[in-house]
Amino acid sequence: MSDKVLSMIGLAAKAGKLVSGEFSVETAIKKGKAYLVVCAADASEASKKSYRDAGAFYHVPVYVYGTKESLGKFSGKEYRSAAAVTDEGFAKAIMKLLDHQHTI
């Protein structure tokens, strides 16, 4: 399962429909450009709370998935604690794969 989720994140990144890094993700959420936020399981509790709170306020689903290393690798960067999908189609496809998990 993880390969499919991370592969979709990678495809979104290659299509230019993914932003990663704390500032970019928060900006995308606040500007209404984020359709989905994926937060690494090994991100700090403060980071998870920050994304959870912003997601709740701006009505953006937030999932915990993968590690900082795997999110970074598939988004084409180094370590990333979170990534935001800025395309509704990619977001829906990734959420469908994550459906069995709970949002944070």
Backbone torsions as a table, in degrees:
resi	resn	phi	psi	omega
1	MET	NA	-43.4	-175.4
2	SER	-59.4	-36.2	179.9
3	ASP	-60.2	-41.0	-178.9
4	LYS	-65.5	-44.9	-180.0
5	VAL	-62.9	-50.6	-178.7
6	LEU	-66.5	-34.3	176.9
7	SER	-64.1	-40.5	177.6
8	MET	-65.4	-38.2	176.4
9	ILE	-62.5	-42.3	177.3
10	GLY	-61.9	-42.1	178.2
11	LEU	-63.4	-41.9	178.4
12	ALA	-62.0	-40.3	179.2
13	ALA	-63.6	-45.5	-179.6
14	LYS	-63.9	-30.6	179.6
15	ALA	-82.6	-1.7	-179.0
16	GLY	75.8	23.1	-177.0
17	LYS	-112.0	26.8	-179.4
18	LEU	-139.4	135.1	171.6
19	VAL	-119.8	146.2	-179.7
20	SER	-139.1	163.1	-174.2
21	GLY	97.3	145.5	-171.8
22	GLU	-54.8	-51.7	-176.0
23	PHE	-64.3	-46.6	-178.2
24	SER	-63.5	-39.9	179.8
25	VAL	-66.7	-46.5	179.4
26	GLU	-62.3	-39.6	178.4
27	THR	-63.1	-44.4	179.9
28	ALA	-62.2	-39.8	178.8
29	ILE	-63.5	-49.9	-175.2
30	LYS	-67.1	-29.7	179.9
31	LYS	-87.4	1.0	178.7
32	GLY	76.0	19.5	-178.2
33	LYS	-96.4	-13.6	-178.8
34	ALA	-90.2	129.8	176.1
35	TYR	-102.6	-16.2	-177.8
36	LEU	-161.1	139.8	173.7
37	VAL	-120.2	130.5	174.9
38	VAL	-112.9	120.7	-177.6
39	CYS	-108.9	136.0	-179.7
40	ALA	-66.5	141.9	179.6
41	ALA	-62.4	-29.4	-178.7
42	ASP	-96.0	14.8	173.2
43	ALA	-71.0	158.6	-179.6
44	SER	-65.2	153.8	178.0
45	GLU	-60.6	-35.0	178.2
46	ALA	-63.8	-41.3	178.0
47	SER	-64.5	-45.9	179.7
48	LYS	-59.4	-43.2	179.8
49	LYS	-63.3	-41.3	179.8
50	SER	-60.6	-46.8	179.5
51	TYR	-67.9	-40.1	179.8
52	ARG	-61.8	-46.1	-179.3
53	ASP	-64.3	-45.5	179.6
54	ALA	-65.1	-40.9	179.0
55	GLY	-62.4	-42.9	179.3
56	ALA	-64.4	-44.0	-177.5
57	PHE	-65.7	-42.3	-176.7
58	TYR	-98.1	9.1	177.9
59	HIS	59.0	48.8	177.1
60	VAL	-117.6	124.7	178.9
61	PRO	-65.9	138.8	-179.9
62	VAL	-124.4	124.6	178.7
63	TYR	-117.5	149.3	170.9
64	VAL	-99.3	124.2	-178.6
65	TYR	-158.2	142.0	175.0
66	GLY	70.4	-167.6	179.3
67	THR	-120.7	168.5	176.5
68	LYS	-58.9	-38.4	-179.5
69	GLU	-65.9	-46.5	-178.1
70	SER	-69.4	-39.5	177.0
71	LEU	-62.8	-41.4	178.4
72	GLY	-63.8	-46.5	-178.3
73	LYS	-58.8	-47.1	-176.1
74	PHE	-79.3	-15.6	176.1
75	SER	-95.7	3.2	175.6
76	GLY	79.8	21.7	-178.3
77	LYS	-127.0	-169.9	173.3
78	GLU	-80.2	-135.7	178.8
79	TYR	-73.8	138.2	177.3
80	ARG	-136.3	129.0	-179.9
81	SER	-83.3	-19.2	179.4
82	ALA	-157.4	157.4	175.6
83	ALA	-142.1	143.8	177.4
84	ALA	-115.4	131.6	177.9
85	VAL	-90.4	125.0	-175.0
86	THR	-104.7	15.6	178.2
87	ASP	-126.0	128.1	-175.3
88	GLU	-63.0	-38.8	-179.7
89	GLY	-63.6	-48.6	177.4
90	PHE	-61.8	-42.7	-178.4
91	ALA	-60.2	-45.4	-179.9
92	LYS	-63.8	-41.3	-180.0
93	ALA	-64.1	-41.8	-179.8
94	ILE	-69.5	-41.8	179.2
95	MET	-63.5	-35.0	178.0
96	LYS	-61.8	-39.8	177.8
97	LEU	-69.1	-31.0	-177.6
98	LEU	-91.1	-0.9	-172.8
99	ASP	-49.3	-35.2	-177.8
100	HIS	-70.9	-16.5	178.8
101	GLN	-90.2	164.2	178.2
102	HIS	-97.6	145.5	171.2
103	THR	-69.8	159.3	-177.9
104	ILE	-94.7	NA	NA
